[in-house]
């Protein structure tokens, strides 16, 4: 069911939600959190779909906020989605115009579930560190995505990582980091087998500006206490999932190389062992969001990766790397 409420107020929206529950028998007692989705001018339907699907695991109230800082008269338009149009959640879309868009914190305060955690997710990069944003101050978990959005220059991801590092506080998270969970688990399992030798060299390869590849290099640098070379391939296509191409670790007995060969498969090549193919599909947006919401405990380790691991990363283009290897 979808209910449109043009030129309304947050008080009227809250009353309508109560009326819907009373008339339809829906209850909010099972909702475990409030998810604030901050979008641009146009609602990110992909983000709403991901939230609806993730609500099967995490029932929640979803508040989608579109802020239009234009010169029009102050106005708040709303849309409520429940039932089949909202999964196991309630979705409230708010579109604020003019001066009504200047105070987003006040807009959502009356719609937050009482005594439930608040998560804020920006589908576009915020202009300041997440914890500095008005809706970031409300949240226990703040989710951004340093990977470039479609059509944006790759260099933006470098700026996003730098901004996240400089303003990081406990509770900040990023989907570029979440995409590494399966890679990190696979690498840890490989290194937990003999021979137990020190790693002497690490190469990470990714598309230009890949936030995921950069964070992988930073994590390995911190975990192994070694400088890591990040090689950027100009012929790689940077996208929100496959920006990380390969990881190569060198030790006394040989090398360990993991390389993504398809959207579903990682190839594991170790000196002295047959090549293995490991099923590791690219994570969907729903899977990434659901993983973020499983534990609302602050990820302090990400802060260490950003602050201590990034300085250990040496970045080179593919051409520069080939030249260095030839010398």
Residue pairs with C-beta under 8 A, 6 or more apart in sequence:
1 20
1 24
1 81
1 82
1 83
1 84
1 85
2 79
2 80
2 81
2 85
3 16
3 20
3 79
3 80
3 81
4 77
4 78
4 79
5 12
5 13
5 16
5 77
5 78
5 79
5 80
6 77
6 78
7 75
7 76
7 77
8 76
8 77
8 78
9 76
10 76
10 94
10 107
10 108
10 109
10 110
10 111
11 110
13 78
13 80
13 92
13 94
13 110
13 111
14 110
14 111
16 80
17 28
17 80
17 90
17 92
17 111
20 26
20 80
20 82
21 27
21 28
24 82
24 83
26 82
26 83
26 90
28 61
28 90
28 113
30 59
31 59
31 60
31 61
31 89
31 90
31 113
31 116
32 58
32 59
32 60
32 116
32 117
33 58
33 60
33 61
33 113
33 116
33 117
33 118
33 119
33 293
33 296
34 60
34 61
34 62
34 63
34 111
34 112
34 113
34 116
34 117
34 118
34 119
35 51
35 60
35 61
35 62
35 63
35 89
35 119
35 120
35 121
35 293
36 63
36 65
36 108
36 118
36 119
36 120
36 121
36 135
36 138
36 139
37 44
37 47
37 48
37 51
37 62
37 63
37 64
37 65
37 121
37 123
38 65
38 67
38 104
38 120
38 121
38 122
38 123
38 124
38 126
38 135
39 47
39 64
39 65
39 66
39 123
39 124
40 66
40 123
40 124
41 66
41 68
42 66
43 64
43 66
43 93
43 95
44 64
44 123
46 285
47 64
47 121
47 123
47 285
48 62
48 64
48 91
49 286
50 284
50 285
50 286
50 288
50 289
51 60
51 62
51 87
51 89
51 91
51 289
52 62
52 86
52 87
52 88
52 89
52 91
53 87
53 286
53 290
54 286
54 289
54 290
54 293
55 62
55 86
55 87
55 88
55 89
56 87
56 88
57 290
57 293
57 294
58 290
58 293
58 294
59 88
59 89
60 89
60 293
61 89
61 90
61 92
61 111
61 112
61 113
62 86
62 89
62 90
62 91
62 92
63 91
63 92
63 94
63 108
63 111
63 112
64 91
64 92
64 93
64 94
65 94
65 96
65 104
65 107
65 108
65 135
66 93
66 94
66 95
66 96
67 96
67 101
67 104
68 95
68 96
68 97
68 98
68 101
69 98
69 101
69 102
70 97
70 98
71 98
72 97
72 98
73 97
73 98
74 97
74 98
74 99
74 100
75 96
75 97
75 98
75 100
76 94
76 95
76 96
76 97
76 100
76 107
77 94
77 95
77 97
78 92
78 93
78 94
78 95
79 92
79 93
80 90
80 91
80 92
80 93
81 90
81 91
81 92
81 93
82 90
82 91
85 91
92 111
94 107
94 108
96 104
96 107
100 107
103 134
104 134
104 135
105 134
105 135
105 137
105 138
108 135
108 138
109 138
112 118
112 138
117 140
117 141
117 296
118 138
118 139
118 140
119 139
119 140
119 141
119 142
119 143
119 292
119 293
119 296
120 130
120 133
120 135
120 136
120 138
120 139
120 141
120 142
120 143
121 143
121 144
121 289
122 130
122 133
122 143
122 144
122 145
123 145
124 149
125 144
125 145
125 146
125 149
125 156
125 160
125 163
126 133
126 136
126 144
128 163
128 167
129 136
129 163
129 164
129 166
129 167
129 168
129 172
130 136
130 142
130 144
130 164
130 167
130 172
131 137
131 142
131 167
131 169
131 171
131 172
132 167
133 142
136 142
139 171
140 171
140 296
141 171
141 173
141 292
141 293
141 296
141 298
142 171
142 172
142 173
143 173
143 174
143 175
143 289
143 292
144 160
144 164
144 172
144 173
144 174
144 175
145 174
145 175
145 176
145 240
146 157
146 160
146 161
146 164
146 174
146 175
146 176
146 211
146 215
147 157
147 175
147 176
147 179
147 210
147 211
147 212
147 238
147 239
147 240
147 243
148 154
148 156
148 157
148 209
148 211
148 238
148 240
149 240
153 209
154 207
154 208
154 209
154 210
154 238
155 209
156 209
157 176
157 209
157 210
157 211
157 214
157 238
158 209
158 211
158 214
160 211
161 176
161 211
161 214
161 215
161 306
161 310
164 172
164 174
164 306
165 306
165 307
165 310
168 302
168 303
168 306
168 307
169 303
170 298
170 299
170 300
170 303
171 298
172 299
172 302
172 303
173 292
173 299
173 302
174 211
174 215
174 302
175 240
175 288
175 292
176 211
176 212
176 215
177 212
177 215
177 299
177 302
177 305
178 283
178 288
178 291
178 292
179 212
179 241
179 244
179 283
179 288
180 212
180 215
180 216
180 219
180 244
181 291
182 280
182 283
183 216
183 244
183 247
183 258
183 266
183 280
184 219
186 258
186 266
186 268
186 278
186 280
187 220
187 247
187 258
190 256
190 258
190 268
190 270
191 199
191 249
191 256
195 251
195 252
195 253
197 251
197 252
197 253
198 251
198 252
199 224
199 226
199 249
199 250
199 251
200 226
200 250
200 251
200 252
201 226
201 229
201 249
201 250
202 217
202 220
202 221
202 224
202 226
202 227
202 228
202 229
202 247
202 248
202 249
202 250
203 228
203 229
203 231
203 246
203 247
203 248
204 213
204 216
204 217
204 220
204 228
204 229
204 230
204 231
204 244
204 246
204 247
204 248
205 213
205 230
205 231
205 232
205 233
205 244
205 245
205 246
205 247
205 248
206 212
206 213
206 214
206 216
206 230
206 231
206 232
206 233
206 236
206 243
206 244
206 245
207 213
207 232
207 233
207 236
207 237
207 238
207 239
207 242
207 243
207 245
208 232
208 233
208 234
208 236
208 238
208 317
209 232
209 238
209 243
210 232
210 236
210 238
210 243
210 244
211 243
212 241
212 243
212 244
213 230
213 232
213 243
213 244
213 245
214 230
214 310
214 313
214 315
215 305
216 244
216 247
217 228
217 229
217 230
217 309
217 312
217 313
218 228
218 305
218 306
218 309
218 310
218 312
218 313
219 305
219 309
220 226
220 228
220 247
220 309
221 227
221 228
221 309
221 310
221 312
221 313
222 304
222 305
222 308
222 309
222 312
226 312
227 312
227 313
227 314
228 312
228 313
228 314
229 314
229 315
229 316
229 321
230 313
230 314
230 315
230 316
231 316
231 317
231 318
231 321
232 315
232 316
232 317
232 318
233 245
233 318
234 317
234 318
234 319
235 318
236 243
236 245
241 263
241 282
241 283
242 260
242 263
242 282
244 260
245 259
245 260
246 257
246 258
246 259
246 260
247 257
247 258
247 259
248 255
248 256
248 257
248 258
249 255
249 256
249 257
253 271
253 272
254 270
254 271
254 272
255 269
255 270
255 271
256 268
256 269
256 270
256 271
257 267
257 268
257 269
257 270
258 266
258 267
258 268
258 269
259 266
259 267
259 269
260 266
260 267
260 280
261 267
261 277
263 281
263 282
264 279
264 280
264 281
264 282
265 277
265 278
265 279
265 280
266 277
266 278
266 280
267 275
267 276
267 277
267 278
268 275
268 276
268 277
268 278
269 275
283 291
316 324
